[in-house]
Amino acid sequence: MEQKGTSKMKVGDMIRLHVSTRRNGSLAGKVGLIVDFDNHANPVVSVAGELRSFHLTQVEKVINESR
């Protein structure tokens, strides 16, 4: 089963983190830019002035897909 909004993420996409503070802490609901993927194919995101790696379940949706 495919997860909504996370199936075709790639570098350059803008994403919104899930609004759950349990999942994302103080970054919940923030928008970020995918800059890379880690060894486990999880997105490395530039959000709130820092680079953080997130599990796919922490991403709510892709807002703006890069071409």
C-alpha angles and dihedrals in degrees: 000000000000120000115235113259099355104079100093107029117155139169110291096032119128113226137186117224119229112272093233111113087200089063101035108016115204091354093063112136095007125137121237143172122241108234101167145342125247127227091279095052092255117142120256104214134196103221131156092356097306140086115244133171115227132192114241091250090061092062114085099191148329108259102185122014117211116229 
